[in-house]
Amino acid sequence: MIKIYGKENCTQCGELKSKLNNSGIKFEYIEDIKELRIIASREKIMSAPIVEYNGKFFTMDSFLEEVK
Protein backbone atom coordinates (compact mmCIF):
# COMPACT_ATOMS: atom_id res chain seq x y z
CA MET A 1 0.00 0.00 0.00
CA ILE A 2 1.10 3.54 -0.73
CA LYS A 3 1.28 5.83 2.28
CA ILE A 4 1.37 9.58 1.93
CA TYR A 5 2.57 11.64 4.86
CA GLY A 6 1.30 15.19 4.59
CA LYS A 7 0.31 18.24 6.54
CA GLU A 8 -2.65 20.57 6.87
CA ASN A 9 -3.20 23.08 4.04
CA CYS A 10 -0.51 21.45 1.87
CA THR A 11 -1.09 22.28 -1.81
CA GLN A 12 1.24 19.57 -3.08
CA CYS A 13 -0.39 16.99 -0.80
CA GLY A 14 -3.77 17.81 -2.29
CA GLU A 15 -2.35 17.69 -5.81
CA LEU A 16 -0.84 14.25 -5.25
CA LYS A 17 -4.03 12.88 -3.67
CA SER A 18 -6.03 14.13 -6.66
CA LYS A 19 -3.63 12.55 -9.15
CA LEU A 20 -3.77 9.20 -7.39
CA ASN A 21 -7.56 9.31 -7.00
CA ASN A 22 -7.98 10.19 -10.69
CA SER A 23 -5.74 7.25 -11.62
CA GLY A 24 -7.67 4.87 -9.35
CA ILE A 25 -4.61 4.21 -7.21
CA LYS A 26 -5.38 3.35 -3.59
CA PHE A 27 -3.38 5.03 -0.85
CA GLU A 28 -3.45 5.90 2.82
CA TYR A 29 -3.13 9.59 3.71
CA ILE A 30 -1.54 10.34 7.08
CA GLU A 31 -1.80 13.92 8.31
CA ASP A 32 0.44 13.82 11.37
CA ILE A 33 3.02 16.61 11.54
CA LYS A 34 5.08 14.82 14.19
CA GLU A 35 5.33 11.65 12.09
CA LEU A 36 6.07 13.73 8.99
CA ARG A 37 8.94 15.52 10.75
CA ILE A 38 10.43 12.25 12.02
CA ILE A 39 10.42 10.70 8.56
CA ALA A 40 11.62 13.90 6.90
CA SER A 41 14.58 14.13 9.27
CA ARG A 42 15.50 10.47 8.96
CA GLU A 43 15.13 10.33 5.16
CA LYS A 44 16.55 13.82 4.50
CA ILE A 45 13.40 14.90 2.63
CA MET A 46 12.48 18.44 3.53
CA SER A 47 9.18 18.94 1.71
CA ALA A 48 5.70 17.50 2.02
CA PRO A 49 4.29 15.19 0.94
CA ILE A 50 6.54 12.23 1.63
CA VAL A 51 5.46 9.00 -0.03
CA GLU A 52 6.22 5.54 1.31
CA TYR A 53 6.13 2.95 -1.48
CA ASN A 54 7.63 -0.55 -1.54
CA GLY A 55 9.54 0.14 1.66
CA LYS A 56 11.20 3.29 0.33
CA PHE A 57 10.49 6.98 0.86
CA PHE A 58 10.09 9.50 -1.96
CA THR A 59 9.37 13.15 -2.58
CA MET A 60 6.23 13.75 -4.60
CA ASP A 61 8.20 14.27 -7.83
CA SER A 62 10.48 11.27 -7.38
CA PHE A 63 7.46 9.09 -6.57
CA LEU A 64 5.62 10.19 -9.71
CA GLU A 65 8.73 9.33 -11.74
CA GLU A 66 8.95 5.93 -10.02
CA VAL A 67 5.38 4.93 -10.92
CA LYS A 68 5.35 6.27 -14.50
C-alpha positions as CSV (number, residue, x, y, z in Angstrom):
1,M,0.0,0.0,0.0
2,I,1.1,3.5,-0.7
3,K,1.3,5.8,2.3
4,I,1.4,9.6,1.9
5,Y,2.6,11.6,4.9
6,G,1.3,15.2,4.6
7,K,0.3,18.2,6.5
8,E,-2.6,20.6,6.9
9,N,-3.2,23.1,4.0
10,C,-0.5,21.5,1.9
11,T,-1.1,22.3,-1.8
12,Q,1.2,19.6,-3.1
13,C,-0.4,17.0,-0.8
14,G,-3.8,17.8,-2.3
15,E,-2.4,17.7,-5.8
16,L,-0.8,14.2,-5.3
17,K,-4.0,12.9,-3.7
18,S,-6.0,14.1,-6.7
19,K,-3.6,12.6,-9.2
20,L,-3.8,9.2,-7.4
21,N,-7.6,9.3,-7.0
22,N,-8.0,10.2,-10.7
23,S,-5.7,7.2,-11.6
24,G,-7.7,4.9,-9.4
25,I,-4.6,4.2,-7.2
26,K,-5.4,3.3,-3.6
27,F,-3.4,5.0,-0.8
28,E,-3.4,5.9,2.8
29,Y,-3.1,9.6,3.7
30,I,-1.5,10.3,7.1
31,E,-1.8,13.9,8.3
32,D,0.4,13.8,11.4
33,I,3.0,16.6,11.5
34,K,5.1,14.8,14.2
35,E,5.3,11.7,12.1
36,L,6.1,13.7,9.0
37,R,8.9,15.5,10.8
38,I,10.4,12.3,12.0
39,I,10.4,10.7,8.6
40,A,11.6,13.9,6.9
41,S,14.6,14.1,9.3
42,R,15.5,10.5,9.0
43,E,15.1,10.3,5.2
44,K,16.6,13.8,4.5
45,I,13.4,14.9,2.6
46,M,12.5,18.4,3.5
47,S,9.2,18.9,1.7
48,A,5.7,17.5,2.0
49,P,4.3,15.2,0.9
50,I,6.5,12.2,1.6
51,V,5.5,9.0,0.0
52,E,6.2,5.5,1.3
53,Y,6.1,3.0,-1.5
54,N,7.6,-0.5,-1.5
55,G,9.5,0.1,1.7
56,K,11.2,3.3,0.3
57,F,10.5,7.0,0.9
58,F,10.1,9.5,-2.0
59,T,9.4,13.1,-2.6
60,M,6.2,13.7,-4.6
61,D,8.2,14.3,-7.8
62,S,10.5,11.3,-7.4
63,F,7.5,9.1,-6.6
64,L,5.6,10.2,-9.7
65,E,8.7,9.3,-11.7
66,E,8.9,5.9,-10.0
67,V,5.4,4.9,-10.9
68,K,5.3,6.3,-14.5
